[in-house]
Amino acid sequence: MVMEIKLGDVVRLKKKHPCGSYEWQVVRLGADIGIKCLKCHHRVLLERSVFERRVKQFISRSE
């Protein structure tokens, strides 16, 4: 099953970022998913399959 992801979604990942935040915002969609840490604004590109495994929950969904 494919996870429905939209630009602007805020997700909580299973492991925290070194800055201490668990929350990330989706900033790029495609074969890779671009996410930005909401605390330190660090940007990361993850493969879609890796992103889907690491997501724990959606904090807010964009329309």
PyMOL Python script that loads the backbone (N, CA, C, O; Angstrom):
from pymol import cmd

cmd.read_pdbstr("""\
ATOM      1  N   MET A   1       0.844  -1.186   0.000  1.00  0.00           N
ATOM      2  CA  MET A   1       0.000   0.000   0.000  1.00  0.00           C
ATOM      3  C   MET A   1       0.890   1.250   0.000  1.00  0.00           C
ATOM      4  O   MET A   1       1.892   1.312   0.713  1.00  0.00           O
ATOM      5  N   VAL A   2       0.514   2.230  -0.800  1.00  0.00           N
ATOM      6  CA  VAL A   2       1.297   3.449  -0.930  1.00  0.00           C
ATOM      7  C   VAL A   2       0.785   4.496   0.060  1.00  0.00           C
ATOM      8  O   VAL A   2      -0.418   4.739   0.164  1.00  0.00           O
ATOM      9  N   MET A   3       1.717   5.106   0.780  1.00  0.00           N
ATOM     10  CA  MET A   3       1.366   6.150   1.744  1.00  0.00           C
ATOM     11  C   MET A   3       1.089   7.448   0.982  1.00  0.00           C
ATOM     12  O   MET A   3       1.853   7.824   0.094  1.00  0.00           O
ATOM     13  N   GLU A   4       0.002   8.125   1.330  1.00  0.00           N
ATOM     14  CA  GLU A   4      -0.327   9.395   0.678  1.00  0.00           C
ATOM     15  C   GLU A   4       0.419  10.524   1.371  1.00  0.00           C
ATOM     16  O   GLU A   4       0.179  10.819   2.542  1.00  0.00           O
ATOM     17  N   ILE A   5       1.325  11.151   0.631  1.00  0.00           N
ATOM     18  CA  ILE A   5       2.168  12.219   1.168  1.00  0.00           C
ATOM     19  C   ILE A   5       1.948  13.469   0.333  1.00  0.00           C
ATOM     20  O   ILE A   5       1.900  13.391  -0.895  1.00  0.00           O
ATOM     21  N   LYS A   6       1.815  14.622   0.979  1.00  0.00           N
ATOM     22  CA  LYS A   6       1.635  15.888   0.274  1.00  0.00           C
ATOM     23  C   LYS A   6       2.663  16.900   0.763  1.00  0.00           C
ATOM     24  O   LYS A   6       3.169  16.799   1.881  1.00  0.00           O
ATOM     25  N   LEU A   7       2.962  17.875  -0.090  1.00  0.00           N
ATOM     26  CA  LEU A   7       3.865  18.958   0.313  1.00  0.00           C
ATOM     27  C   LEU A   7       3.272  19.684   1.507  1.00  0.00           C
ATOM     28  O   LEU A   7       2.075  19.968   1.529  1.00  0.00           O
ATOM     29  N   GLY A   8       4.089  19.983   2.489  1.00  0.00           N
ATOM     30  CA  GLY A   8       3.638  20.722   3.659  1.00  0.00           C
ATOM     31  C   GLY A   8       3.203  19.843   4.813  1.00  0.00           C
ATOM     32  O   GLY A   8       2.967  20.355   5.908  1.00  0.00           O
ATOM     33  N   ASP A   9       3.088  18.521   4.609  1.00  0.00           N
ATOM     34  CA  ASP A   9       2.742  17.620   5.711  1.00  0.00           C
ATOM     35  C   ASP A   9       3.833  17.683   6.781  1.00  0.00           C
ATOM     36  O   ASP A   9       5.018  17.792   6.464  1.00  0.00           O
ATOM     37  N   VAL A  10       3.428  17.614   8.030  1.00  0.00           N
ATOM     38  CA  VAL A  10       4.377  17.551   9.140  1.00  0.00           C
ATOM     39  C   VAL A  10       4.288  16.145   9.720  1.00  0.00           C
ATOM     40  O   VAL A  10       3.211  15.684  10.095  1.00  0.00           O
ATOM     41  N   VAL A  11       5.440  15.466   9.789  1.00  0.00           N
ATOM     42  CA  VAL A  11       5.472  14.079  10.257  1.00  0.00           C
ATOM     43  C   VAL A  11       6.374  13.944  11.479  1.00  0.00           C
ATOM     44  O   VAL A  11       7.285  14.742  11.700  1.00  0.00           O
ATOM     45  N   ARG A  12       6.093  12.915  12.258  1.00  0.00           N
ATOM     46  CA  ARG A  12       6.938  12.554  13.409  1.00  0.00           C
ATOM     47  C   ARG A  12       7.663  11.272  13.021  1.00  0.00           C
ATOM     48  O   ARG A  12       7.031  10.277  12.667  1.00  0.00           O
ATOM     49  N   LEU A  13       8.999  11.299  13.090  1.00  0.00           N
ATOM     50  CA  LEU A  13       9.794  10.132  12.756  1.00  0.00           C
ATOM     51  C   LEU A  13      10.072   9.295  14.007  1.00  0.00           C
ATOM     52  O   LEU A  13       9.939   9.777  15.131  1.00  0.00           O
ATOM     53  N   LYS A  14      10.456   8.049  13.798  1.00  0.00           N
ATOM     54  CA  LYS A  14      10.691   7.129  14.917  1.00  0.00           C
ATOM     55  C   LYS A  14      11.908   7.521  15.751  1.00  0.00           C
ATOM     56  O   LYS A  14      11.888   7.398  16.976  1.00  0.00           O
ATOM     57  N   LYS A  15      12.968   7.991  15.090  1.00  0.00           N
ATOM     58  CA  LYS A  15      14.184   8.383  15.806  1.00  0.00           C
ATOM     59  C   LYS A  15      14.349   9.890  15.737  1.00  0.00           C
ATOM     60  O   LYS A  15      13.986  10.518  14.742  1.00  0.00           O
ATOM     61  N   LYS A  16      14.900  10.471  16.802  1.00  0.00           N
ATOM     62  CA  LYS A  16      15.058  11.925  16.799  1.00  0.00           C
ATOM     63  C   LYS A  16      16.312  12.353  16.054  1.00  0.00           C
ATOM     64  O   LYS A  16      17.276  11.598  15.927  1.00  0.00           O
ATOM     65  N   HIS A  17      16.269  13.580  15.567  1.00  0.00           N
ATOM     66  CA  HIS A  17      17.392  14.215  14.890  1.00  0.00           C
ATOM     67  C   HIS A  17      18.422  14.583  15.977  1.00  0.00           C
ATOM     68  O   HIS A  17      18.030  14.772  17.128  1.00  0.00           O
ATOM     69  N   PRO A  18      19.704  14.688  15.657  1.00  0.00           N
ATOM     70  CA  PRO A  18      20.700  15.064  16.671  1.00  0.00           C
ATOM     71  C   PRO A  18      20.385  16.369  17.413  1.00  0.00           C
ATOM     72  O   PRO A  18      20.856  16.565  18.533  1.00  0.00           O
ATOM     73  N   CYS A  19      19.594  17.264  16.802  1.00  0.00           N
ATOM     74  CA  CYS A  19      19.233  18.512  17.478  1.00  0.00           C
ATOM     75  C   CYS A  19      18.160  18.276  18.542  1.00  0.00           C
ATOM     76  O   CYS A  19      17.905  19.155  19.364  1.00  0.00           O
ATOM     77  N   GLY A  20      17.531  17.098  18.533  1.00  0.00           N
ATOM     78  CA  GLY A  20      16.545  16.754  19.550  1.00  0.00           C
ATOM     79  C   GLY A  20      15.106  16.752  19.079  1.00  0.00           C
ATOM     80  O   GLY A  20      14.208  16.406  19.846  1.00  0.00           O
ATOM     81  N   SER A  21      14.866  17.131  17.832  1.00  0.00           N
ATOM     82  CA  SER A  21      13.499  17.209  17.309  1.00  0.00           C
ATOM     83  C   SER A  21      13.091  15.907  16.621  1.00  0.00           C
ATOM     84  O   SER A  21      13.914  15.233  16.003  1.00  0.00           O
ATOM     85  N   TYR A  22      11.804  15.566  16.738  1.00  0.00           N
ATOM     86  CA  TYR A  22      11.238  14.421  16.036  1.00  0.00           C
ATOM     87  C   TYR A  22      10.400  14.861  14.844  1.00  0.00           C
ATOM     88  O   TYR A  22      10.025  14.025  14.021  1.00  0.00           O
ATOM     89  N   GLU A  23      10.097  16.148  14.728  1.00  0.00           N
ATOM     90  CA  GLU A  23       9.137  16.630  13.742  1.00  0.00           C
ATOM     91  C   GLU A  23       9.809  17.206  12.501  1.00  0.00           C
ATOM     92  O   GLU A  23      10.761  17.981  12.593  1.00  0.00           O
ATOM     93  N   TRP A  24       9.290  16.809  11.331  1.00  0.00           N
ATOM     94  CA  TRP A  24       9.838  17.190  10.041  1.00  0.00           C
ATOM     95  C   TRP A  24       8.704  17.617   9.120  1.00  0.00           C
ATOM     96  O   TRP A  24       7.581  17.126   9.236  1.00  0.00           O
ATOM     97  N   GLN A  25       9.006  18.538   8.202  1.00  0.00           N
ATOM     98  CA  GLN A  25       8.034  18.989   7.209  1.00  0.00           C
ATOM     99  C   GLN A  25       8.460  18.499   5.835  1.00  0.00           C
ATOM    100  O   GLN A  25       9.637  18.582   5.486  1.00  0.00           O
ATOM    101  N   VAL A  26       7.518  17.990   5.052  1.00  0.00           N
ATOM    102  CA  VAL A  26       7.791  17.519   3.689  1.00  0.00           C
ATOM    103  C   VAL A  26       7.938  18.735   2.781  1.00  0.00           C
ATOM    104  O   VAL A  26       7.027  19.559   2.693  1.00  0.00           O
ATOM    105  N   VAL A  27       9.092  18.852   2.100  1.00  0.00           N
ATOM    106  CA  VAL A  27       9.351  19.998   1.230  1.00  0.00           C
ATOM    107  C   VAL A  27       9.588  19.597  -0.219  1.00  0.00           C
ATOM    108  O   VAL A  27       9.677  20.473  -1.079  1.00  0.00           O
ATOM    109  N   ARG A  28       9.695  18.299  -0.523  1.00  0.00           N
ATOM    110  CA  ARG A  28       9.923  17.847  -1.890  1.00  0.00           C
ATOM    111  C   ARG A  28       9.317  16.457  -2.054  1.00  0.00           C
ATOM    112  O   ARG A  28       9.446  15.605  -1.175  1.00  0.00           O
ATOM    113  N   LEU A  29       8.657  16.238  -3.189  1.00  0.00           N
ATOM    114  CA  LEU A  29       8.079  14.934  -3.493  1.00  0.00           C
ATOM    115  C   LEU A  29       8.641  14.413  -4.805  1.00  0.00           C
ATOM    116  O   LEU A  29       9.036  15.192  -5.673  1.00  0.00           O
ATOM    117  N   GLY A  30       8.674  13.117  -4.944  1.00  0.00           N
ATOM    118  CA  GLY A  30       9.178  12.463  -6.148  1.00  0.00           C
ATOM    119  C   GLY A  30       9.635  11.069  -5.758  1.00  0.00           C
ATOM    120  O   GLY A  30       9.096  10.474  -4.824  1.00  0.00           O
ATOM    121  N   ALA A  31      10.628  10.544  -6.469  1.00  0.00           N
ATOM    122  CA  ALA A  31      11.188   9.248  -6.107  1.00  0.00           C
ATOM    123  C   ALA A  31      11.850   9.362  -4.734  1.00  0.00           C
ATOM    124  O   ALA A  31      11.849   8.413  -3.951  1.00  0.00           O
ATOM    125  N   ASP A  32      12.412  10.532  -4.459  1.00  0.00           N
ATOM    126  CA  ASP A  32      12.973  10.837  -3.142  1.00  0.00           C
ATOM    127  C   ASP A  32      12.052  11.831  -2.449  1.00  0.00           C
ATOM    128  O   ASP A  32      11.390  12.637  -3.102  1.00  0.00           O
ATOM    129  N   ILE A  33      12.015  11.768  -1.125  1.00  0.00           N
ATOM    130  CA  ILE A  33      11.203  12.692  -0.337  1.00  0.00           C
ATOM    131  C   ILE A  33      12.165  13.644   0.380  1.00  0.00           C
ATOM    132  O   ILE A  33      13.071  13.203   1.087  1.00  0.00           O
ATOM    133  N   GLY A  34      11.964  14.931   0.197  1.00  0.00           N
ATOM    134  CA  GLY A  34      12.765  15.943   0.881  1.00  0.00           C
ATOM    135  C   GLY A  34      12.046  16.373   2.142  1.00  0.00           C
ATOM    136  O   GLY A  34      10.869  16.732   2.095  1.00  0.00           O
ATOM    137  N   ILE A  35      12.742  16.341   3.274  1.00  0.00           N
ATOM    138  CA  ILE A  35      12.144  16.764   4.542  1.00  0.00           C
ATOM    139  C   ILE A  35      13.049  17.794   5.216  1.00  0.00           C
ATOM    140  O   ILE A  35      14.262  17.808   5.005  1.00  0.00           O
ATOM    141  N   LYS A  36      12.434  18.661   6.035  1.00  0.00           N
ATOM    142  CA  LYS A  36      13.163  19.719   6.728  1.00  0.00           C
ATOM    143  C   LYS A  36      12.850  19.631   8.212  1.00  0.00           C
ATOM    144  O   LYS A  36      11.684  19.578   8.602  1.00  0.00           O
ATOM    145  N   CYS A  37      13.884  19.614   9.039  1.00  0.00           N
ATOM    146  CA  CYS A  37      13.716  19.586  10.490  1.00  0.00           C
ATOM    147  C   CYS A  37      13.071  20.903  10.935  1.00  0.00           C
ATOM    148  O   CYS A  37      13.506  21.976  10.517  1.00  0.00           O
ATOM    149  N   LEU A  38      12.049  20.828  11.769  1.00  0.00           N
ATOM    150  CA  LEU A  38      11.348  22.032  12.201  1.00  0.00           C
ATOM    151  C   LEU A  38      12.077  22.792  13.306  1.00  0.00           C
ATOM    152  O   LEU A  38      11.721  23.930  13.611  1.00  0.00           O
ATOM    153  N   LYS A  39      13.093  22.176  13.907  1.00  0.00           N
ATOM    154  CA  LYS A  39      13.841  22.865  14.961  1.00  0.00           C
ATOM    155  C   LYS A  39      15.077  23.572  14.411  1.00  0.00           C
ATOM    156  O   LYS A  39      15.283  24.755  14.681  1.00  0.00           O
ATOM    157  N   CYS A  40      15.899  22.861  13.644  1.00  0.00           N
ATOM    158  CA  CYS A  40      17.166  23.439  13.167  1.00  0.00           C
ATOM    159  C   CYS A  40      17.159  23.737  11.663  1.00  0.00           C
ATOM    160  O   CYS A  40      18.130  24.286  11.143  1.00  0.00           O
ATOM    161  N   HIS A  41      16.083  23.386  10.963  1.00  0.00           N
ATOM    162  CA  HIS A  41      15.901  23.646   9.538  1.00  0.00           C
ATOM    163  C   HIS A  41      16.880  22.894   8.636  1.00  0.00           C
ATOM    164  O   HIS A  41      17.117  23.311   7.502  1.00  0.00           O
ATOM    165  N   HIS A  42      17.452  21.791   9.124  1.00  0.00           N
ATOM    166  CA  HIS A  42      18.329  20.941   8.314  1.00  0.00           C
ATOM    167  C   HIS A  42      17.470  20.192   7.299  1.00  0.00           C
ATOM    168  O   HIS A  42      16.390  19.709   7.639  1.00  0.00           O
ATOM    169  N   ARG A  43      17.942  20.092   6.049  1.00  0.00           N
ATOM    170  CA  ARG A  43      17.175  19.411   5.000  1.00  0.00           C
ATOM    171  C   ARG A  43      17.835  18.085   4.654  1.00  0.00           C
ATOM    172  O   ARG A  43      19.060  17.984   4.587  1.00  0.00           O
ATOM    173  N   VAL A  44      16.995  17.056   4.433  1.00  0.00           N
ATOM    174  CA  VAL A  44      17.469  15.706   4.149  1.00  0.00           C
ATOM    175  C   VAL A  44      16.637  15.131   2.997  1.00  0.00           C
ATOM    176  O   VAL A  44      15.433  15.374   2.919  1.00  0.00           O
ATOM    177  N   LEU A  45      17.277  14.370   2.108  1.00  0.00           N
ATOM    178  CA  LEU A  45      16.574  13.627   1.064  1.00  0.00           C
ATOM    179  C   LEU A  45      16.583  12.150   1.435  1.00  0.00           C
ATOM    180  O   LEU A  45      17.641  11.576   1.693  1.00  0.00           O
ATOM    181  N   LEU A  46      15.405  11.539   1.460  1.00  0.00           N
ATOM    182  CA  LEU A  46      15.288  10.109   1.750  1.00  0.00           C
ATOM    183  C   LEU A  46      14.569   9.425   0.601  1.00  0.00           C
ATOM    184  O   LEU A  46      13.684  10.007  -0.027  1.00  0.00           O
ATOM    185  N   GLU A  47      14.956   8.181   0.330  1.00  0.00           N
ATOM    186  CA  GLU A  47      14.205   7.398  -0.641  1.00  0.00           C
ATOM    187  C   GLU A  47      12.797   7.207  -0.092  1.00  0.00           C
ATOM    188  O   GLU A  47      12.607   7.138   1.123  1.00  0.00           O
ATOM    189  N   ARG A  48      11.819   7.121  -0.972  1.00  0.00           N
ATOM    190  CA  ARG A  48      10.427   6.998  -0.549  1.00  0.00           C
ATOM    191  C   ARG A  48      10.218   5.793   0.373  1.00  0.00           C
ATOM    192  O   ARG A  48       9.506   5.900   1.371  1.00  0.00           O
ATOM    193  N   SER A  49      10.831   4.648   0.048  1.00  0.00           N
ATOM    194  CA  SER A  49      10.651   3.442   0.875  1.00  0.00           C
ATOM    195  C   SER A  49      11.238   3.641   2.278  1.00  0.00           C
ATOM    196  O   SER A  49      10.657   3.182   3.262  1.00  0.00           O
ATOM    197  N   VAL A  50      12.376   4.317   2.370  1.00  0.00           N
ATOM    198  CA  VAL A  50      13.006   4.591   3.662  1.00  0.00           C
ATOM    199  C   VAL A  50      12.144   5.559   4.467  1.00  0.00           C
ATOM    200  O   VAL A  50      11.941   5.365   5.665  1.00  0.00           O
ATOM    201  N   PHE A  51      11.637   6.601   3.809  1.00  0.00           N
ATOM    202  CA  PHE A  51      10.777   7.575   4.470  1.00  0.00           C
ATOM    203  C   PHE A  51       9.541   6.901   5.056  1.00  0.00           C
ATOM    204  O   PHE A  51       9.182   7.156   6.205  1.00  0.00           O
ATOM    205  N   GLU A  52       8.881   6.033   4.265  1.00  0.00           N
ATOM    206  CA  GLU A  52       7.668   5.370   4.729  1.00  0.00           C
ATOM    207  C   GLU A  52       7.929   4.467   5.930  1.00  0.00           C
ATOM    208  O   GLU A  52       7.061   4.329   6.792  1.00  0.00           O
ATOM    209  N   ARG A  53       9.104   3.851   6.003  1.00  0.00           N
ATOM    210  CA  ARG A  53       9.450   3.011   7.162  1.00  0.00           C
ATOM    211  C   ARG A  53       9.702   3.845   8.410  1.00  0.00           C
ATOM    212  O   ARG A  53       9.387   3.413   9.519  1.00  0.00           O
ATOM    213  N   ARG A  54      10.270   5.042   8.239  1.00  0.00           N
ATOM    214  CA  ARG A  54      10.663   5.860   9.383  1.00  0.00           C
ATOM    215  C   ARG A  54       9.543   6.714   9.973  1.00  0.00           C
ATOM    216  O   ARG A  54       9.656   7.179  11.107  1.00  0.00           O
ATOM    217  N   VAL A  55       8.471   6.925   9.223  1.00  0.00           N
ATOM    218  CA  VAL A  55       7.369   7.758   9.725  1.00  0.00           C
ATOM    219  C   VAL A  55       6.619   7.023  10.829  1.00  0.00           C
ATOM    220  O   VAL A  55       6.227   5.866  10.674  1.00  0.00           O
ATOM    221  N   LYS A  56       6.429   7.713  11.939  1.00  0.00           N
ATOM    222  CA  LYS A  56       5.654   7.162  13.049  1.00  0.00           C
ATOM    223  C   LYS A  56       4.209   7.635  12.967  1.00  0.00           C
ATOM    224  O   LYS A  56       3.283   6.838  13.117  1.00  0.00           O
ATOM    225  N   GLN A  57       4.013   8.944  12.726  1.00  0.00           N
ATOM    226  CA  GLN A  57       2.656   9.481  12.615  1.00  0.00           C
ATOM    227  C   GLN A  57       2.694  10.811  11.887  1.00  0.00           C
ATOM    228  O   GLN A  57       3.743  11.444  11.769  1.00  0.00           O
ATOM    229  N   PHE A  58       1.523  11.224  11.398  1.00  0.00           N
ATOM    230  CA  PHE A  58       1.368  12.534  10.775  1.00  0.00           C
ATOM    231  C   PHE A  58       0.877  13.492  11.838  1.00  0.00           C
ATOM    232  O   PHE A  58      -0.140  13.230  12.481  1.00  0.00           O
ATOM    233  N   ILE A  59       1.588  14.612  12.041  1.00  0.00           N
ATOM    234  CA  ILE A  59       1.209  15.635  13.003  1.00  0.00           C
ATOM    235  C   ILE A  59       0.137  16.526  12.390  1.00  0.00           C
ATOM    236  O   ILE A  59      -0.888  16.787  13.020  1.00  0.00           O
ATOM    237  N   SER A  60       0.365  16.991  11.172  1.00  0.00           N
ATOM    238  CA  SER A  60      -0.647  17.788  10.466  1.00  0.00           C
ATOM    239  C   SER A  60      -0.562  17.479   8.985  1.00  0.00           C
ATOM    240  O   SER A  60       0.518  17.223   8.452  1.00  0.00           O
ATOM    241  N   ARG A  61      -1.703  17.506   8.329  1.00  0.00           N
ATOM    242  CA  ARG A  61      -1.794  17.223   6.901  1.00  0.00           C
ATOM    243  C   ARG A  61      -2.107  18.514   6.164  1.00  0.00           C
ATOM    244  O   ARG A  61      -2.932  19.307   6.617  1.00  0.00           O
ATOM    245  N   SER A  62      -1.449  18.727   5.029  1.00  0.00           N
ATOM    246  CA  SER A  62      -1.778  19.897   4.229  1.00  0.00           C
ATOM    247  C   SER A  62      -2.979  19.558   3.347  1.00  0.00           C
ATOM    248  O   SER A  62      -3.280  18.387   3.117  1.00  0.00           O
ATOM    249  N   GLU A  63      -3.645  20.569   2.867  1.00  0.00           N
ATOM    250  CA  GLU A  63      -4.864  20.341   2.096  1.00  0.00           C
ATOM    251  C   GLU A  63      -4.554  20.165   0.661  1.00  0.00           C
ATOM    252  O   GLU A  63      -5.460  19.962  -0.146  1.00  0.00           O
TER     253      GLU A  63
END
""", "prot")
cmd.dss("prot")
cmd.show_as("cartoon", "prot")
cmd.util.cbc("prot")
cmd.orient("prot")
